[in-house]
């Protein structure tokens, strides 16, 4: 079955009593049992909830994993994942990752004795050099945020196998529609499902999909023990979003490519970062593992005055954090998503004060181009 069909039927288990084809929202904290020693399979919604379970099953199937787990946010998913590790363990993490990942590792898990080495996204040799006897895992993003660099995925798979490491892939930017890391040998896939998967800027959710049953059992235990699980209402909204994922991504990617090409021609734009551009340094690399390029682009302008002008003049495109929704959003990463990094660190990573990130929605392309043109004029 093709993925577009899987997405359209996400959570679809026709209710035997009513015939309803939409997944019910089981808005309940607890479940009654018929008698002592008898259970419906559900006890308490932190541990399991039918609506959340429908979402988890849909994601596991889409990613090609043995199981999936839904959390209250992407960071809740990451927090649970990092809880697999113990004092003295070492992680290798690609630079340019989401700012919240930096904060979580450097400010929270560092206090528990977990150490991290950050390495350039695309330099496979840097990952090799960073390995120590204590290294347990490599964490990468399929496309880095906000500079849209991609890793040498094949080299990292070989490294994982050679050194018996876990390979953890944040696939938020590409989704299983374009890239399924588990099928290629990764161990865990992470999603901020608030973004493309839910897709409507109306819910916060996180997901983990796991390849092997033994690791899935450990993650499932932590999901229940830590308790940062996704509520039934948000699980339903995420299922609802999945149903149109293929249609949305196709429209968003087409818009993103056209906008990237438009921005390349604008006098005030210094450069555009988008893997879908044939001229982009990541264009060939991403095609080695992904069937698509995404719908997020970044561009740098001449100075901070132009940044302020663009933000103040945009009428259709909203100045707001997040990405992946049907509405186009623009952010200034240096003062939003990556504000917790020092100026020197941001500059080293390419997150300058003049860089803007644009998450492209499904609006009519001509309307988006007109809005950008008047903002840049």
Buried (B, 14 or more C-beta within 10 A) or exposed (E): EEBBEBBBBBBBBEEEEEEEEEBBBBEBEEBEEEEEEEEEEBEEBBBBBBBBBBBBBBBBBBBBBBBBBBBBBBBBBBBBBBBBBEEEBBBBBBBBBBBBBBBBBBEEBEEEEBBBBBBBBBBBEBBBEBBEEEBBBBBBBBBBBBBBBBBBBEBBBEBBEEBEBBBBBBBBBBBBBBBBBBEBBBBBBBBBBBBBBBBBBEBBBBBBBBBEEEBBEEBBEBBBEBEBBBBBEBBBBBBBBBBBBBBBBBBBBBBBBBBBBBBBEBEBBBEBBBBBBEEBEBBEBBEEBBEBBBBBBBBBBEEEEBBEBBBEBBEBBBBBEBBBBBBBBBBBBBEBBBEEBEEEBBEEBBBBBBBBBBBBBBBEBEEBBEBBEEBBE
